Amino acid sequence: MRKIIITTILSMTIFIGFGQDENTEAELSQNVRGTIVDKVTQSPLPGASIKIIDSDPLIGTTTNVNGQFLLKDIAIGRISLKVSYIGYESIFINQLQVTSGKEVVLDLELQESIEQLSEVTVKAKQNPQNASNDLALVSARGFDMEETNRYAGARNDPARMAQNFAGVSGANDSRNDIIIRGNSPSGVLWRLEGIDIPNPNHFGALGTTGGPVSILNNNLLAKSDFMTSAFPAEYGNATAGVFDLKMRKGNSFKREHIFQVGFNGFELGTEGPIGKEGGASYLLNYRYSTLALMDDVGLSPGTGNAVPFYQDFSAKVDVPTEKLGKFSLFAIAGKSNIDLLGSETDSTETDLYSEVSQNIYNSAKMGVVGLSNTQYYNEDAYGIISLSADYTYTGNIVDSLSTENRNPQPFYRSNYGLTKYRAQYHFHQKINAKNNYVAGFNYDVLSFNLQDSIYRAASDDFRELRDEQGVSGLAQGFFQWQLRLSEKLEATAGLHYQYFAFNGAQQLEPRLGVNYQMNNRNSLKLGYGLHSQLQAMPIYFLESERNGDKIRTNENLDFTKSHHFVAGFNHQFNKNFKLRTEAYYQHLYDVAVERNSSSFSMLNAGADFGVPDVDSLVNTGIGHNYGLELTLEKSFSNNYYFLVTASIFESKYQGSDEEWRNTAFNSEYVFNGLFGREFELGSKNRVLALDIKSTYAGGQYVTPIDLAASRQAKEAVYDTKNAYSMKNPDYFRTDFKISFRMNSKQLTHEWALDIQNVFNTQNLFRRIYNPVTEEIVRNNQLGIYPIPQYRLTF
């Protein structure tokens, strides 16, 4: 039955797409609408001017009393807008894509000019790569949905897209972990709609931040921020970086829909107004695993014997009121399971996902729901109160396989659950055009249920590693001031504080940023931040046996801490072409390492799929990261774009043996090159796009396998005295994407073929010990892997 349904759906996409061809030569148009507000106070700006650049005759309009505007019946294709308002700095929006299937809805912010002029300020600071958060002066970049869709190899995944930015490395075809400046991906903070959220990926483990498939739906994202160092004071409990994501509002004037088939799933979405008066809107989206459906119809999903099953749901509702402010409700949820069965793998061969020595049964769930209310106290001040809850669950069953007959034997069982309830309040106040501040606090109630055990063959039973249920709390508060001394010089200063109720750990963290605009083309940036982070929750509750008693030796661990120092220089060749360089140094301290002399450090946690089970940890480890980054970028204009990034860095650590070693994330260099161009095929109704990306990265350092000891133990034994001393071969991959967009009356069709690893480069994934052949064997990453996609908006 499923085969019939899938075949029917695929046939319909082809029929619908080409069946509309007779309308593609007609003059097609679409509405462009939006809202314009003050960047700091979020108050609407009535009377702001919006004009389409180079339109003849001139097309433009102004905002109403609510800051809303509407440009009706704009011809499809790409347009550029100029937005201006008396006493504010103008902004330009270049190469905005207008399609027939969906209205363009913009939420724009203007910044008040320091020089209070009687006419419109013509200086334009807006850059599509600037962060939305005006307090992030260094190591921050904005991105939008179109970038996530456009880049070859990104798979519509914000995390994989970010791996193209300077300072970020991935080099792992199986997961979307974000390694920032040599830090563990576990140090990345994910935030959605102003709320800190757990790992938003299918098959993610508690305490990690990546996974094979993202739960986040790029079709629902608005412009968001990615930060790699010295982030503002409002962000806490992170040492590596921040992904600050925003969900767009649903169209509050027209019902619109989307159907999509691609790598991330079969997808259906809808949005539209609530009620007849306008203003309130909803946004709903559901996805189901494409790879599972491919397996159902007998097609290989390219994941060997491991077929991932997953589904997810996303929603947002926005309701403005006259007296009670604005209400916003959002939710995302996902569940997944996968069986990695070494028993079904040829014992003499290797597989990217399965191990010949184990059967692994993995299941995971994740969900977040949040409600916020924005109250405008006056024209210069507003507050946001938010209530949220999130839940994360991971379950694992691991059976070892006999080398003689391949029969499974019990080895490990785990069930980790963590629920977080958050109350949060942020207050924003603009004193004048030069001064504004933000202050806030939040409290997280952490409810945990952690159970895992390991099998002991000698006594034929399981020994508990953890069996804990309880509640604790994490309190955070911050204050950040922004001072614009002149049109050329601005600075931010702030403090962040956090307190962990479980063991009384606390930390006060200063933050500082400076931006000096030397002239219209050149700027200097400086930043500093002290950042701290909890250990992964299971670490605190690991139980050890001492003289027959069970004790928790990690429960008093402090935060891991890191000083970030950043200096940058930007050169703007023109409004679309930019050079950016940054140098940085990070000193990490109070890192969890073993009490006895060893090479272990929590700075390497995140290199594997789960949290390490190591007891007797103390906060005496240190580490450092330093490097230089370069970004050369041309925003999309004149039908093409390019992005070139180069990162050269070192990442080192000291365990309790006080020897300096490479971290597991020290690949030392990463180079990315991306290029894309669009071609109109006879008219603006048909557009062909070609995109290419190449990545060249240094291999990561790994701990060598002791072959003799492994043969004797009949399992992998690692030479920990020489931890992270072996460097993997360099990684090289090229992806190529071809896409075609066709507009017809009230419909937009998009077909794409993203060919991952187009040259079929055999990159090393890992070396493992095969207990059957008693040899060290090589796992390669994905070979050439084509990913088709179809999207219909209407």
N, C-alpha and C positions, 0 to 999 in steps of 0.2 A: 504494500500500500504506500509506504513512504517513497519507494522508487517512482511510483506513478505520480505522486504529488510533486516531487522534485523535478521530474522530467517536464511536467505540465508548467511549473513556474518558469523554468529556463526557456521553454518554448514561447511562453507569453512575453518574456522580456524582449526576445528577438522580434516577435510579431508586433508588439506595441511600438518598439523603437522604429522599425522600418515602415510600419504602417502609417506613420505620421509624416512621412517624407514629403508629401505633396504640400504641406504647409510651410516648409522651411524657407521658401523664397519670399513669403509674405513679409511685410514690414511688422516686425515683432517689437513689443515694448514691455516695460515693467515699471512698477512704482518704486521710488527710493524714498524712504521715510526714516525718521529717527528723532532723537531727543538731544538737546545741547544743554549742559549744566556747567556750573563753576567747578573746577577741578578739585578744590579744597573743600568747599561747603556742600557740594552736590545740589545746590539750589538751581532751579531752571533759569535760563537766560532768555527772556522774551525779547524779540526784535533782532536776534542774531541773524546774520546774513549767510546764506548758502548759495554758492554759484558753481555752475559747471564750467570749468576752465575751457577756453577755446570754443565754446558753443556759439553758433551763429545762425539765427539771432540768439542773444544771451538768454540762457535758461537759469532761473534762480528763484529764490523765495526767502521768506523770513520765518522765524519761529513764533508760535503763538504764546499766550500767557503762561502755558505749562512747559515752554521750551521745546515744543514739538514742531516738526516741519514735514512737508510732503511735497515731493517732486513727482508729478504724475506723468505716466506714459513716456518714460525715458527709453530711447532706442537701446536694444540689447547691445552688448559689447563691453568695452572698458571705458570708464569715464574718470576724470579727476575733478575733485571738489576743492574749493577754497571756502573756509569757514571763518567768519570774522565778527567781532563785536566791539563796540566802543570801549576803550580802556582795557582791552584784553589782547593777548598775543594771538595772531591769526595762526591757523593750522591749514596744511594742505594734505589731502588724502589722494594718493596717486594710484592710478590704474585699478580702480574699484571695478570688480566684475559684476555685470548686470546680466542675468539670465531670465528666460521667459517663465521658468517653472516656479520661481520663488521670489517674493519681494525682498529687496535689500533693506535691512533694518539696522540702523546705526545708533550707538550710544556714544556721544562725543563729549569731551571735556575740554574747556578752555581755561587757561591760566591767566590770572589778572596780571597786568603789566605793572612793574614797579614805577615806571614813569607814567603818571596819570595824565594821559593825553586826551584831548577833546575829540580826536579822531581815531579811527581804527589803527592799532599798531600793526605794522606790516612785517615786522620781524617774525619769521616762522621757525619755531624750534621743533615742531612735530617731526618725528622720524618713526617709520613703522617698526624699527627695532628697539626704540626706547621702551623702558619698562613702564607699565601703567602706574605702578607705585612710585610717586614722585619723591619718596624718601630714600629710594634705592639709587644712590649716586654712582656706585661702582659695581662691577661684576654682576650686572643685571641686564637681561634682554627680554623684550616683549616678543610674542609670536601670536599668530592667529590661526584659525582653522584652515585657511587656504594653504599655509605653509605645510601643515601636517598632511594635507591631501596631496600636495604637489611633489614633495621630495621623493625621489626614487629610493626604494628600500625601506621607507618609513612605516609601511603597512597601516597607515592611518592611526599610528600610535604616537602620542605626544612624547613619550620617553625615547622611542627610537629616533624620532625627529631631533630631539635634543642632543643625541649622540653625535650630530654633525657640528655642534658648536665648539668653539675653542675651549680647552680645559676639560672636555668630556671625552671619555672613551667607553666603548662597549666591547667590540671585538668578540662577541659571543652570539652566535646565530640562534641559540636555543632560548635566550632570555633577553629581557629589555633592561637589565640592571644599568644604573647610571653611576659610573665611576667619575667623580669630580676631583680633579687635581690630586689624584693618587689616594683619595680617601675611600673608605669602604662605602658601598652603596647603602649600607644600613644607616649611614649618617645623614641621609636625605630626608627632609620633611616634606610630606605631601599635604597640601591645603586645598580645600574646595569650598567655594563660597564663604571664605573667611574662617572656615572651621578646619582644624587639624584632623586628618583622616588616616586610618591604617592603610596598609599596602593595598593599592587599588588594582591588583592584578589577579587573574585566575591562576590557580595552582601556587599561590604565594604562601610562604610559611610565616608564622608568627615571629616577629623580630627581623624580618627581611623587608625589602622595598621593591623587589622586582618579580618578574614571572614571564612565562612564554607569551601570554595574551593579555592585553589591557582590558579592564572592566570599563574604563573611561571611554566615552563615545565622542569622537572628535566632531561629529555632526552637531553636537549640542554645546560645544565650547565657544566662548567668546574670547576676545583678546586676553591673554594670560601672561604671567611673568615666570622667568627661570633665573635663579640667582646662584652664583657659584662661590661666593665668598663675602665676608663682612656684611651680611645682610642686616636690615634695620632691626630696631629693638622690638618690634611687634612679633618677631619670629623667635621661638625658643625651642629647646629640647632637640637641637640638631647641630651637628658639627661639620657637615660637608656642604650642603646646599639646600635650596628651597624650590619646590614646584608649587607656585601659587596660581591655582586654576579658577577660572570663572565660567559658570554656565550662562549662556545667553538667555534672554527672555523670549518666550514664545511670541509670535505675531499677535498683537492685541486687536487687529482689525480684520484679519482674513484667515480662514482655515487653510492650512497647507500640510502636505504629506510627503513622506519619503519612503522609497523601497530600495534596498541595497543588498547585493550579494557580493561578498568578497572574503578575504582571508579571515577577518574577525567575526564573520557570521552572516546568517540570513537575518535581515533587519527590517523592521517596520516602525515608522515613526509618524506622529501627528502633532500638530500644534494649532493654536487658534485663540480667539477671544473667549472670555467668560462673561456672560451677560451681554446686554445690548448697548450699554453706554460707552464701551471701550475703556481701555486702560488695564483691566485685568486680563491675564492670559495663562495658558497651560502649555506644557511641553512634555510629551511622552515618547518613550522609545524602548523597543524590546529586540534582543538578538539571541540567536541560537547557533551553536557551533557548526560552521561550514564543514570543518574537517570530519566531524562525526557523520554528517549527512553524506559526505563523499564516500566514507567507508560503507555506509548503508547501501549505496548503489554500486558498490564494487570497484570504486576508484581509489587509488592509493593516495592518502593525504600527505605522503612524504615524511612521515614520522615513524617509519618502521612498524613494529608490532604494537607500539603505544599510540592509541587513538584518544585524543583529548575530547572529553564531553564537557560542555559548559553552556551557560546561558546567563544573561544579565538584563537588568531593567534600570532605566534612568527616568527621572521625572523632575519637573520644576513648575511651581505655580507662583505667580506674582499678582498681588492684589493691592493697588494703591487706594487709600481712603482720604477723605478730606480732613478728618479730625484726629484719627489714630495713627497717621503715618502710613508707611508702606510695609506690607507683610510679604514674606517670601518663604516658601516651603520647597525643599529639595530632597531628593532621595536617590541613591544608587544602591544596587544590590547585585550580587553574582554568586553562583555556585558552580563547582567544577569537580571532576574526578577523572583520574587516569590510572591505568594499571601498567606498570613497567615490569614486564615479565621476562626475566632472564631464562626461565625454563622453556620459553618459546623462541629463544634466540639460538642460532647455531653456536655451540660452545667453542668452536674454533674461530669464529668471526667476532667482530666488534660492532657495536651499535651506538649511535649518538645518544639515545635516550635510555636504553636498558643496559644493565650489567649482567654478565653471564653468571655471576655468583649469587644473585639475589632476585627475589620477586618483591616488588614494592607496590602497594595499593595506597594511593593518595586521594584524599578528598579535602575540599576546602570550601568555606563560605565566608562572605564578607558583605556587610550592609551598613549604610549610613543614612540617617534621616536628620534633617535640621530645619528649625523654624527661626526666622529672624524678624525683628520689627525695627524699622528705622523711623526715629522721631526727629522732626525738625523743630528745634527750640526757637530759633530765629533765623535770619538770613545768613548768619555767620557761624552757627553751631548746630550740630546734630549728633545723635547717639544711636548706637545699634546694640540691641540686646538679642542674644542668640541662645537657644536651647537645642541641644543635639544629643543623639545617642548613636553609637556604632558598635558593631559586633564582628569579631573575627574568630574563625574556627579552622583548625587544621587537624586532620587525623591521618595517621600512618600505620600501616601494617607492613612489617619487613620480615620476610622469611629467607633464611640462607639456603643455598642449594648444595646438596652433597656433590662432591667432585666425582664420586663413583657412579651413582645412579641418577643424579640430578633431582632427587626427591627433595621437596621443601621441608625445612625444619624451622620452628619458631625462633625468632631472633630479637625483634623489637616491636613494641606497641606504644602509641602515643595518641593522646587526645588533649589538645590545647584549645581553650576558649577564653577570650578576653572581651568584656563588655565595658564600654566607657560612656559615662554620662557627663556632659559638659554644660556649664553655665558660663556665659561670656558677655562682657560689656565693653564697648569701645566708644570713646567720646572724642569728637573732632571739633576744634575751635580755630577760626581764622581771626587773628588779632587785627591784622591789616595786610596789605599786599606783600609786605616783607616778612611777616611772622605768622606762623601757625604751629599748632602742636596736636599730637594725638596721645591719648592715655587710655589704658585699658587693663582689665584683669580677666582671668578665667580660672575655673576650678574644675578638675577632672576627677570624677569618682571612678576608680578602677576596680572592677569586679572580675576576678580571675578564677578559672578552674583548670588546673594544670596537672595532668596525669600522664606518666610514661614509665615504662619498665623494660628491662632487658632480661633475656632468657639465660638461665644458668643450667647447662647440661648436666653438671655433676649432681645437682639436687633436683633436677627436672622441675624447676619452677621459675617464676619471674621475680627479679629483684627490682623493687620500686626505686626509680630515680627521683621522681616527684609525685606527690599526692597532696596537692594544696588547693583549698578553696578559701577565698577571703575577699576582703575589700580594703583598698588603700586610696590614697589621693595624691594628686599633683597640682600645686597652686602656682600660677604664673601671673606676673604683673609687669607693665612696661610704661615708659614715658619717652616720647621722642619729640624734639623741637626742630623745626626747619626755619632757617634764617636766610633770606635772600638779601645780602648786603648791597648788591647792585645787579644790573643786568648781566654782569660778567661773573659775579662771585656768589655762590650759595654754599651753605653748610647745613649738616644735620648732626645732632648729638642726642644720645638717648641712653637709657638704662633698662636692662631686662633683669628680672629676678625670678627664680623658681625654687620651689621647696617640695621635697618628696616626703610625704607623711610616713611612709613605711619605715624608714630608718633615720629620718631627720636630716638628710643631705640637703644642702642649700647653696645657692650661688648667686652673686650679683655680677652682672655682665655689662660693661660699658660698650657703647657703639659710637662711631664717628665717621662722617663722610664729608668730603669737600670736592666741589667742582668749580674750576676756574676756566671761564670761556675767554681764551686769549684774544680771539677775534672771531669773525664769522665762520672760519674754517677749522680752527684748532682749539682743543680744550685739554686741560690737565685734570686728573682725578686722583684723589687719595682716600683710602679707607682703612679703618681698623675695627675689629670686633673681637670680643671674648665670647666664646660660645661653649655651651656644655650640653651633655646629653645623658639620659638614663641608660643603664645597661638594658638589654632585652629582658623582658619580664621573667622568662624561664630561668635566666642566670641566677637570680636572687634565691630561687627556691630549689636549687639542685641539692639533693640529699647525699651525704657521704656516711659510710659506716666507720665508726671508731669504737673499737672494743665492744662490738655488738650493738651499739647505740647509733641511731640515725641523727645526724646534725646537719644544719645548713651553714656551710662555711663561707657562703658568698653574700649573706643577707645584709652586711654592713658596707657593701661597696658604694663608693661615692660616684658622682658624675664623671664621665670622661670630659676633658676640657681642651680647648684649642684657641690659641691666639692667631688671628688672621691679620696680616698686613698686606695692603694692595696699593700699587701705583700704576696709573694708566695714562695713555695719551691717545686722543682721537683726532683724526684729520678727515674733514668732509670735503671731498673733491668737488662734488656738486650735490644737489638735493637727493640724488639716488645712489651715489657712490661714496663709500666710506671705508677708511682704514682705522682699525682699532688695535692697540697693543696694551697688554697688561703684564706686569711682573708681580710676583707674590711670594710671600714666605708664611708658613704656618708652623707653629710650635704646639705639639700636642703633649699633654701631660696628665697625670692622674689616670693613666690608662690601666685597665685591669690586666694583670699578668699573674702567673703562678707564684705562690709564696716560695717554693723551692726553685732552685736555679733551673731555668729551661728557656727555650726559644719561643714559647707561646705568648701571644698578645692578642687582645680583643680587637686590635686594629686590623687584623686579618679576617675577622668574622664577616660573613657575607660572600666569601669566596666560594663557599659551598651552598647547598640548598637550604640548610637549616642552621640552627644556633648550636655552637659547640658545647658539649657536656664536659666542662672542666671545673673541678672544685678547687677550694683553697686559693681563691684569687684575692689579690691585694692591689691597691691603686698606686703602684710605684713605677709603671712603665712610661716611656716617653716615645716620641716620634717627631719627624718633621717632613714637610713637603715644601718644595720650592720649584719655581719654574717661570717660563716666559711663553706668552701666547700672542698670536697674531691672527687677525680676522680681516679679510679683504672682501667686501660685500657690495654688490649692486642690487638694489631692490628691483622688483619687477617693473620695468618700463620699456617702452619701444619693443614690446613683445618678447623680452628675454630677461634673464637674471643669472647671476652666478654668486657662489659663495666658496671662498677658499679659507681654510683654517689650519693653523699649525700650532702644535703644543709640544714643548720640550720641557721635561720635568724630572724630578727625582722624588721618590717617596721611600723613606727609611724608618726603621723602628728599632727599639731596644726592648728585649724581654728581660726577665729577671736575671738572666745570665750576663746582662750588661754588654752584649755584643751587638754592634750595629749590623742590621740586615736589611735587604730589600723587603718591602711589603709585598703581599700577594697582588697588589694593584699597580706595581711600578713597571709599567710598560715603556717608560722613558720618553716616548715620542708618539704622536698621533698626527697624521695629515689627512685632511678631507678636501675633496674638490667636487663641487656640484655645479651643474649648468643645465638650463632649461630654456626652451623657446616655444612660442606658440605661432601657428600658421593659420590664417583664415583660408578656407577652401571654397573660394567663390563668393562667399558672403560672411557676414558676422554670425550667421545662424549656424555655421559649421566651423569648428575650431579643432585643429590637430595640435597636440602638445607632445614634445619630446623632452625627456629629462634623463640625465645621467649622473651617477655619483660614483666616486672611487674613494676607498679608504686604505691607507697604508699605516700600520701601527706596529710598534715593537711588541714582541711577545712578552707575556707576563712571566714573572719568576715563580717557580714551583719547588716543592720539596721532593728530592729524588726518592725513588723506591729502592729499598735494600733488597735486591733480588734473592740473595742467599737466605736471608732471614724470612722473606716471604715464602720461599719454597718450603722452608722448615715449618712455618706456621700455617701454611696452606691458605693464606690470605695476605693482602697487601700490608707490608710493614714499611713505614717511612723513616728515612734517615733524618730525624729531627735535629740532630746535632749540626747538620748542614741545611737547616730550614731555608727555603726560598733562595737557594744558591744556583739552581738550574734555570736557565732562561729558555723559554719556548721559542720556536721559530717565529719570525715576523708574520704578521697577518696582512693579507691583501685581498680586497674584494671589490668588484665593480657591479653595480646594479643599473639596469636600463628600464625605463618606463615609457610606454607609448599610450597616449590616451586620446579619445575623440569625444568632443562635446557637441551635441546637436540640439538646437532649440526649435521647438514647434509651438503651436498655439497652446499656451498655458502648461506646457510640459518641457522639461529639460532632461535629456538622456546623456549619460556619460558612461562610456566604455573605457576600460583601461587594462593593460597587460604589464605587470611589473615583473621583470625577469631578474630575480635575485641571483647574484654570483654568476653573471652572464658568461664568464670565461671558465666556469667550473673549477676554480682554484681549490686545491685540496689543503685547506687550512687545518692545523692541528686544533682539536678541541681539548684533549687530555691524553695522558698515558695512564693505563691501568694495568694491574696485575691480573692475568687470567689464570685461575687456579687449576683449570683443566689442562691447558697446554704448558703451564708453569713458566710462562714467558711474560715479559712486559710488552703490551700491545698498544697500538695507537688508535685512538678514536678521532676521526675527522669531523669537521663541521659540515654543514649542509653544502651539497654540491649545487649545480644549477637548479633553480627552483622557480618556475613560473607561477605567478599569482594573478588570475583574472579577476576583474571586478566590474559590476554594473550598478549604476545608481540612477534612479528615476525620482525627480522632484516635481510635484504638481500641486 
